[in-house]
Amino acid sequence: MNTYDISHIINITSSKLGKHSIYTYYNESNPMGAVGDVRLSEDDFAQTCLGANCQLNAMWSSDKGNLWVVDDHGDVFTNADVNFQKPPYKDLEFNSASYDIDWKVSEVFSGQLNGIWGTSDSDVWVTSFKGPALHWNGTDWKQYDLPQAPNEIDGSATDDIYIVGYHGNIHHWDGQQWNKVILPHNIKQDDAFTDVKVVNKELVYITGRSGCLLVGNAQSGFKDIGSPKYAWYGVGALEGRIFLAGGELGIFELINDQFVCLKDKGHPVGVFDDKDAVYFIPAEQQPKPWYVRYAPNEKRAWLRVTT
């Protein structure tokens, strides 16, 4: 891979292969010319398991532990046993480096894909920055029209999925259609929602740049327990605990509807969780990419990981 001015970690998840991190690389003079790879961590050493000549934006691991990844050209990558009908984007170049991974790749949309979530390898949703959400049913892809600029997608079941984004948009999939969620009366109709964490069908957390933290669900409604003192960039859950990325103000935990600062440094702008840990992604990662891991059952619960 070429040498680039900037390298950042932007996403972390785990699959049956191990822990994965998405890296993006670009030059300050040409940020739109970014490329990316997915690295697989083994014994604290990360090696590329998927490299591409474009930016990789998000990933998700299925119930069988297979990895799914989306990119800037509208491609979906997976190591699951699927049969995509359409080939990848015409100028896409990719490889699995030193790993023997059979990546299946398909261009499912003409434009950037920025989110992915599902319940199985035959029930996968991806979001596009231009708006439409696309669904893989194990055989083909179906497109559903939604507003532009979604930020995140998460769910708990095939009939309980949320997509949140800019311009006050929160949409819920009930198994049949996407419905716009009514916002609490105090929330600006053009608010920017940054992340969503679906704990279960009754308990959903949605963060906003305005400092709002919406709690509830699409059926019963949401209430805002946030504060304009904050700007939330992400939300994660671990062992019944809720964690928030507060940007310049640091890392927070929600305890009894109060925001408790756990770390006031790092400028976290993303939160990712798995069954054992929560990972906080900082805004500034130079000269080497790094993140903060919180694993409460480890001897060192808090760890700054430099890659």
C-alpha positions as CSV (number, residue, x, y, z in Angstrom):
1,M,0.0,0.0,0.0
2,N,1.2,3.5,-0.8
3,T,2.3,5.9,2.0
4,Y,-0.5,8.3,3.0
5,D,-0.4,11.4,5.2
6,I,-3.4,10.3,7.4
7,S,-4.4,6.9,8.7
8,H,-7.4,6.4,11.0
9,I,-9.3,3.6,12.6
10,I,-13.0,4.2,12.0
11,N,-14.8,1.0,13.1
12,I,-14.2,-2.1,15.3
13,T,-16.1,-5.4,15.5
14,S,-15.5,-9.1,16.1
15,S,-16.3,-12.1,13.9
16,K,-15.5,-15.8,14.1
17,L,-12.0,-14.9,12.7
18,G,-11.2,-12.5,15.5
19,K,-11.3,-8.8,16.1
20,H,-11.4,-6.5,13.1
21,S,-10.6,-2.8,12.6
22,I,-11.4,-0.7,9.6
23,Y,-8.6,1.7,8.6
24,T,-8.9,4.6,6.2
25,Y,-5.9,6.2,4.5
26,Y,-5.7,9.5,2.6
27,N,-3.5,12.5,1.8
28,E,-4.5,15.9,3.3
29,S,-4.3,17.3,-0.2
30,N,-6.9,14.8,-1.5
31,P,-9.2,13.5,1.3
32,M,-11.7,12.2,-1.4
33,G,-9.0,9.8,-2.6
34,A,-9.1,7.6,0.5
35,V,-8.5,3.9,0.4
36,G,-9.1,1.4,3.2
37,D,-8.5,-2.0,4.7
38,V,-9.8,-4.3,7.3
39,R,-7.2,-5.7,9.7
40,L,-7.5,-8.8,11.8
41,S,-5.9,-8.8,15.2
42,E,-4.1,-11.9,16.4
43,D,-2.0,-11.8,19.6
44,D,-2.0,-8.0,19.6
45,F,-0.7,-7.9,16.0
46,A,-3.0,-6.7,13.3
47,Q,-2.7,-7.8,9.6
48,T,-4.8,-6.9,6.6
49,C,-7.5,-9.4,5.7
50,L,-9.3,-7.2,3.2
51,G,-7.7,-4.4,1.3
52,A,-9.4,-2.2,-1.3
53,N,-8.6,0.8,-3.6
54,C,-11.5,2.8,-2.1
55,Q,-12.7,3.7,1.4
56,L,-14.3,1.0,3.5
57,N,-17.0,2.6,5.7
58,A,-18.7,0.1,8.0
59,M,-18.9,-3.6,9.0
60,W,-21.1,-6.1,10.8
61,S,-20.7,-9.7,11.9
62,S,-23.6,-12.1,11.4
63,D,-25.0,-14.6,13.9
64,K,-22.7,-17.2,12.3
65,G,-19.7,-15.0,12.8
66,N,-19.3,-14.0,9.1
67,L,-18.0,-10.5,8.3
68,W,-19.9,-8.1,6.1
69,V,-18.3,-4.8,4.9
70,V,-19.5,-1.8,2.8
71,D,-17.5,0.7,0.8
72,D,-17.7,4.1,-1.0
73,H,-18.5,2.6,-4.4
74,G,-21.7,0.8,-3.3
75,D,-20.0,-2.6,-2.9
76,V,-20.8,-5.2,-0.2
77,F,-18.1,-7.7,0.8
78,T,-18.6,-10.8,2.9
79,N,-17.0,-14.2,3.6
80,A,-20.4,-15.8,4.2
81,D,-21.5,-18.5,1.8
82,V,-23.7,-16.4,-0.5
83,N,-24.3,-16.1,-4.2
84,F,-24.3,-12.5,-5.3
85,Q,-25.7,-12.1,-8.8
86,K,-24.2,-8.7,-9.7
87,P,-20.4,-8.1,-10.0
88,P,-18.4,-5.5,-8.0
89,Y,-17.9,-1.9,-9.1
90,K,-16.1,-1.9,-12.4
91,D,-12.9,-0.2,-11.1
92,L,-12.8,-2.0,-7.7
93,E,-9.5,-3.7,-6.7
94,F,-9.4,-5.8,-3.6
95,N,-7.5,-8.7,-1.9
96,S,-7.2,-10.7,1.3
97,A,-3.5,-10.1,1.7
98,S,-1.8,-13.1,3.4
99,Y,-5.2,-14.6,4.4
100,D,-7.0,-17.3,2.5
101,I,-10.4,-15.6,2.6
102,D,-12.9,-16.0,-0.2
103,W,-14.5,-12.6,-0.3
104,K,-17.8,-12.4,-2.2
105,V,-18.4,-8.9,-3.5
106,S,-21.3,-7.2,-5.3
107,E,-22.1,-3.6,-6.3
108,V,-25.6,-3.2,-4.8
109,F,-25.9,0.6,-5.2
110,S,-24.4,3.4,-7.3
111,G,-23.0,5.5,-4.5
112,Q,-21.5,5.4,-1.0
113,L,-22.7,2.8,1.5
114,N,-22.2,3.9,5.1
115,G,-24.0,1.5,7.4
116,I,-24.8,-2.2,7.7
117,W,-26.7,-4.4,10.2
118,G,-28.7,-7.6,10.0
119,T,-30.0,-10.7,11.9
120,S,-28.4,-13.4,9.7
121,D,-26.5,-13.9,6.5
122,S,-29.8,-14.0,4.7
123,D,-31.3,-10.8,6.3
124,V,-28.9,-7.9,5.9
125,W,-29.6,-4.2,5.6
126,V,-27.2,-1.5,4.3
127,T,-27.7,2.2,4.2
128,S,-26.6,4.6,1.5
129,F,-25.6,8.3,2.0
130,K,-27.9,9.2,-0.9
131,G,-30.8,7.8,1.0
132,P,-32.1,4.4,0.0
133,A,-31.7,1.4,2.3
134,L,-31.1,-1.9,0.6
135,H,-32.1,-5.4,2.0
136,W,-30.5,-8.7,1.2
137,N,-32.9,-11.6,1.7
138,G,-30.4,-14.4,0.9
139,T,-31.2,-14.3,-2.9
140,D,-31.3,-10.7,-4.1
141,W,-31.3,-7.1,-3.0
142,K,-34.4,-4.9,-2.7
143,Q,-34.3,-1.1,-2.4
144,Y,-36.4,1.1,-0.1
145,D,-36.5,4.9,-0.4
146,L,-35.5,6.8,2.7
147,P,-34.2,10.4,3.3
148,Q,-30.6,11.2,2.5
149,A,-27.6,11.2,4.9
150,P,-28.3,8.4,7.4
151,N,-25.6,8.0,10.1
152,E,-26.2,4.6,11.8
153,I,-28.4,1.5,11.7
154,D,-29.1,-1.0,14.5
155,G,-31.8,-3.4,15.5
156,S,-32.9,-6.3,17.6
157,A,-34.9,-8.5,15.2
158,T,-36.2,-8.8,11.6
159,D,-39.1,-6.5,12.5
160,D,-37.3,-4.1,14.8
161,I,-34.6,-1.9,13.0
162,Y,-33.8,1.8,13.3
163,I,-32.0,4.1,10.9
164,V,-31.0,7.5,12.3
165,G,-29.4,10.5,10.5
166,Y,-29.5,14.2,9.7
167,H,-32.4,16.5,9.3
168,G,-34.4,15.0,12.2
169,N,-34.7,11.6,10.6
170,I,-35.4,8.5,12.6
171,H,-37.0,5.6,10.8
172,H,-38.2,2.3,12.1
173,W,-38.7,-1.0,10.2
174,D,-41.7,-3.0,11.6
175,G,-41.2,-6.0,9.3
176,Q,-43.3,-4.6,6.5
177,Q,-42.3,-1.0,6.0
178,W,-40.2,1.9,7.1
179,N,-42.0,4.5,9.3
180,K,-40.7,7.9,10.4
181,V,-40.5,8.1,14.2
182,I,-42.3,11.1,15.9
183,L,-39.8,13.2,17.8
184,P,-40.3,14.5,21.3
185,H,-41.8,18.0,21.3
186,N,-38.6,19.6,22.5
187,I,-36.3,18.2,19.8
188,K,-35.6,20.4,16.8
189,Q,-37.1,18.9,13.6
190,D,-33.7,19.3,11.9
191,D,-31.6,17.8,14.6
192,A,-28.6,15.6,13.6
193,F,-28.8,12.1,15.1
194,T,-25.5,10.5,15.3
195,D,-26.0,6.9,16.6
196,V,-28.5,4.3,17.7
197,K,-28.2,1.4,20.1
198,V,-31.1,-1.1,20.2
199,V,-30.8,-3.0,23.5
200,N,-34.2,-4.7,22.9
201,K,-37.6,-3.9,21.4
202,E,-38.5,-1.8,24.4
203,L,-35.2,0.0,25.1
204,V,-33.5,2.0,22.4
205,Y,-31.0,4.9,22.8
206,I,-30.5,7.5,20.1
207,T,-27.8,10.3,20.4
208,G,-27.8,13.7,18.9
209,R,-25.3,16.5,18.2
210,S,-27.5,18.8,20.1
211,G,-26.9,16.9,23.3
212,C,-30.2,15.0,23.2
213,L,-30.4,11.4,24.3
214,L,-33.6,9.8,23.2
215,V,-34.7,6.7,25.2
216,G,-37.7,4.6,24.4
217,N,-39.0,2.8,21.3
218,A,-41.0,3.4,18.1
219,Q,-44.2,1.9,19.5
220,S,-44.4,3.7,22.9
221,G,-42.5,6.8,21.9
222,F,-39.2,8.4,23.0
223,K,-38.3,10.9,25.7
224,D,-35.3,13.1,25.8
225,I,-33.0,12.8,28.9
226,G,-30.1,14.7,27.3
227,S,-28.7,18.2,27.9
228,P,-27.4,21.0,25.6
229,K,-24.3,21.0,27.7
230,Y,-23.1,18.0,25.6
231,A,-22.7,16.9,22.0
232,W,-23.1,13.1,21.7
233,Y,-21.3,11.3,18.8
234,G,-22.0,7.6,19.7
235,V,-23.6,5.2,22.1
236,G,-22.7,1.6,23.1
237,A,-23.8,-1.0,25.6
238,L,-22.0,-3.6,27.7
239,E,-23.4,-5.8,30.4
240,G,-26.4,-3.6,30.9
241,R,-24.4,-0.4,31.0
242,I,-24.7,2.5,28.5
243,F,-21.6,4.4,27.3
244,L,-21.4,7.6,25.3
245,A,-18.8,9.4,23.2
246,G,-18.9,13.0,24.2
247,G,-16.3,14.5,21.8
248,E,-14.1,17.1,23.5
249,L,-15.8,16.4,26.9
250,G,-14.6,12.7,26.9
251,I,-16.1,9.3,27.6
252,F,-19.4,9.1,29.7
253,E,-21.6,6.5,31.3
254,L,-25.3,6.9,31.8
255,I,-26.0,6.1,35.4
256,N,-29.6,6.7,36.8
257,D,-30.2,9.1,34.0
258,Q,-27.1,11.1,34.9
259,F,-24.1,11.6,32.7
260,V,-20.9,10.5,34.6
261,C,-17.6,11.3,33.0
262,L,-15.3,8.3,33.0
263,K,-12.4,9.9,31.0
264,D,-12.2,13.5,30.1
265,K,-9.5,13.1,27.4
266,G,-9.3,11.4,24.0
267,H,-12.0,13.4,22.2
268,P,-14.0,10.2,21.3
269,V,-16.3,10.5,18.3
270,G,-17.4,6.8,17.9
271,V,-18.4,3.9,20.1
272,F,-18.4,0.2,19.1
273,D,-19.1,-2.7,21.4
274,D,-18.9,-6.5,21.4
275,K,-19.7,-9.1,24.1
276,D,-16.5,-8.4,26.1
277,A,-15.5,-4.8,25.6
278,V,-16.4,-1.3,24.4
279,Y,-14.2,0.6,22.0
280,F,-13.9,4.4,21.8
281,I,-12.6,5.9,18.6
282,P,-10.8,9.3,19.0
283,A,-11.1,12.2,16.5
284,E,-7.3,12.7,16.3
285,Q,-5.2,9.6,15.8
286,Q,-1.8,10.9,14.6
287,P,1.0,10.0,14.4
288,K,-0.3,6.4,14.7
289,P,-3.9,5.2,14.8
290,W,-5.2,4.4,18.3
291,Y,-8.4,3.8,20.3
292,V,-9.4,3.2,23.9
293,R,-10.7,-0.2,25.0
294,Y,-12.8,-0.7,28.1
295,A,-13.0,-4.4,29.1
296,P,-14.3,-4.5,32.7
297,N,-13.4,-8.2,33.2
298,E,-9.7,-7.7,32.2
299,K,-6.9,-7.0,34.6
300,R,-6.4,-3.7,32.9
301,A,-9.9,-2.5,32.3
302,W,-8.9,0.7,30.5
303,L,-6.3,0.4,27.8
304,R,-5.1,2.8,25.1
305,V,-4.3,0.6,22.1
306,T,-1.8,2.1,19.6
307,T,-1.5,0.2,16.2
